[in-house]
Amino acid sequence: MKKRTKTILKVLAKILALPAVIALFLGAAVLINYIQDRPVKKAPVVQESPAAQSMSLAYVLATIDKGYVSRDDVAVIRFRTLLDQLSSKYHGTRQQISDVTVMGQNLLRDKYGIEESLLNIMEDMNQVLITKSDPSYPLYATAYVHLRKTGISRQQAIVGVESFSKSIGRF
């Protein structure tokens, strides 16, 4: 193993010690408070098929991320695919996954000054190897946001969330 990789692993091991797990849970509490303090605009409830719902959520995510896009834009297709993959990997609906991802992006930008695209956040959450059965997307996304706020890279955050997954399996 290269010296840099060993150094990164040592740093991550220190970051992800028991105090870091406690800090992640505290970070989850901060995110929950942040979510609860924000005014929520409720969209009218329309009964749609899962495919149509996924397409509209994908379109909304793409427009939030990139501005105006056509409904057949590659970003819409990618968001739809990610929503399908994440909803089968994590516990949570496509709507919850979308909401948590947008809130995480807003928290990173508004509170910590970190600009990150929705697409990158969802791609990163899709790369995380989960060891726990029935994982909660909000919990793991909170861990990801908490790690990113410390200034570490996207790849380091993915490794950190994987370590978090392993550690909560022990409790």
C-alpha positions in Angstrom: 0.0 0.0 0.0 1.3 3.4 -0.8 2.3 5.7 2.0 -0.4 8.3 1.1 -3.1 5.6 1.3 -1.8 4.4 4.7 -1.8 8.0 5.9 -5.4 8.5 4.7 -6.5 5.3 6.3 -4.9 6.3 9.6 -6.6 9.7 9.5 -9.9 8.1 8.8 -9.4 5.6 11.6 -8.9 8.6 14.0 -11.9 10.4 12.5 -14.1 7.4 12.8 -13.3 6.4 16.4 -16.1 6.2 18.9 -16.2 10.0 19.5 -16.7 10.5 15.7 -19.6 8.1 15.8 -21.1 10.2 18.6 -20.4 13.3 16.6 -22.2 11.8 13.6 -25.3 11.2 15.8 -25.0 14.8 17.0 -24.7 15.8 13.4 -27.9 13.9 12.6 -29.6 15.9 15.4 -28.3 19.2 13.8 -29.6 18.1 10.4 -33.0 17.2 11.9 -33.3 20.5 13.6 -32.2 22.3 10.4 -34.9 20.4 8.5 -37.6 21.1 11.2 -36.8 24.8 11.3 -37.2 25.3 7.6 -40.6 26.2 6.3 -41.9 23.4 4.1 -44.0 24.2 1.0 -46.3 21.3 0.3 -46.9 20.4 -3.3 -50.4 19.2 -4.2 -50.7 15.5 -3.9 -51.1 13.8 -7.3 -51.4 10.1 -7.6 -48.9 9.0 -10.2 -47.4 5.7 -11.2 -43.9 5.0 -9.7 -42.4 5.5 -13.1 -44.1 8.9 -13.6 -43.3 9.9 -10.1 -39.6 9.0 -10.6 -39.5 10.9 -13.9 -41.0 14.0 -12.3 -38.7 13.9 -9.3 -35.8 13.3 -11.6 -36.8 16.3 -13.7 -37.2 18.5 -10.5 -33.7 17.4 -9.3 -32.2 18.1 -12.7 -33.7 21.6 -12.8 -32.5 22.4 -9.3 -29.0 21.2 -10.2 -28.6 22.6 -13.7 -31.4 25.2 -14.2 -33.7 24.6 -17.2 -33.4 21.2 -18.8 -35.6 19.3 -21.3 -37.5 16.3 -20.0 -35.2 14.0 -22.0 -32.0 15.6 -20.9 -29.2 13.2 -19.9 -29.3 14.6 -16.3 -33.0 13.7 -15.9 -32.2 10.2 -17.1 -29.3 9.9 -14.6 -31.3 11.3 -11.7 -34.1 8.8 -12.5 -31.6 5.9 -12.5 -30.0 7.1 -9.3 -33.4 7.4 -7.6 -34.2 3.8 -8.7 -30.9 2.5 -7.4 -30.9 4.4 -4.1 -34.5 3.5 -3.3 -33.7 -0.2 -3.8 -30.4 0.2 -1.7 -31.7 2.3 1.2 -34.9 2.4 3.3 -36.9 5.4 2.0 -39.1 6.5 -0.8 -37.8 8.3 -3.9 -39.4 11.5 -2.5 -37.6 11.1 0.8 -34.3 10.5 -0.9 -34.8 13.6 -3.1 -35.8 15.7 -0.1 -32.9 14.6 2.1 -30.4 15.1 -0.7 -31.7 18.6 -1.4 -31.6 19.5 2.3 -28.1 18.1 2.6 -26.9 20.2 -0.3 -28.6 23.3 1.2 -27.0 22.6 4.5 -23.5 22.2 3.0 -23.9 25.4 1.0 -25.7 27.6 3.5 -24.1 26.6 6.7 -20.7 25.4 5.7 -20.0 27.2 2.4 -19.4 23.9 0.4 -20.9 23.9 -3.1 -21.8 20.4 -4.2 -24.2 19.2 -6.9 -27.1 17.0 -6.1 -25.9 14.6 -8.8 -22.5 14.3 -7.0 -24.1 13.7 -3.6 -26.4 11.0 -5.0 -23.6 9.4 -7.0 -21.5 9.3 -3.8 -24.4 7.8 -1.7 -24.8 5.2 -4.4 -21.1 4.2 -4.2 -21.3 3.6 -0.5 -21.0 -0.1 0.4 -23.5 -0.7 3.1 -23.1 -3.6 5.6 -26.3 -3.1 7.6 -29.6 -4.5 6.4 -32.4 -2.0 5.8 -30.2 1.1 6.0 -31.8 4.5 6.4 -31.0 7.0 3.6 -31.4 10.0 5.9 -29.0 8.6 8.5 -26.3 7.8 6.0 -26.8 11.1 4.1 -26.4 12.9 7.4 -23.1 11.1 8.0 -22.0 12.1 4.5 -22.9 15.7 5.1 -21.2 15.7 8.5 -18.0 14.3 7.0 -18.0 16.7 4.1 -18.4 19.7 6.3 -15.0 18.9 7.8 -13.4 19.6 4.5 -12.6 16.1 3.4 -13.0 15.0 -0.2 -16.0 13.2 -1.7 -14.0 9.9 -1.9 -12.9 10.2 1.8 -16.5 10.9 2.8 -17.7 7.7 1.0 -15.0 5.7 2.9 -16.1 7.4 6.1 -19.8 6.5 5.6 -18.8 2.9 4.9 -16.9 2.9 8.2 -19.9 4.4 9.9 -22.1 1.7 8.5 -19.8 -1.0 9.9 -19.6 0.8 13.3 -23.4 1.1 13.8 -23.7 -2.6 13.0 -21.8 -3.2 16.3 -24.3 -1.3 18.5 
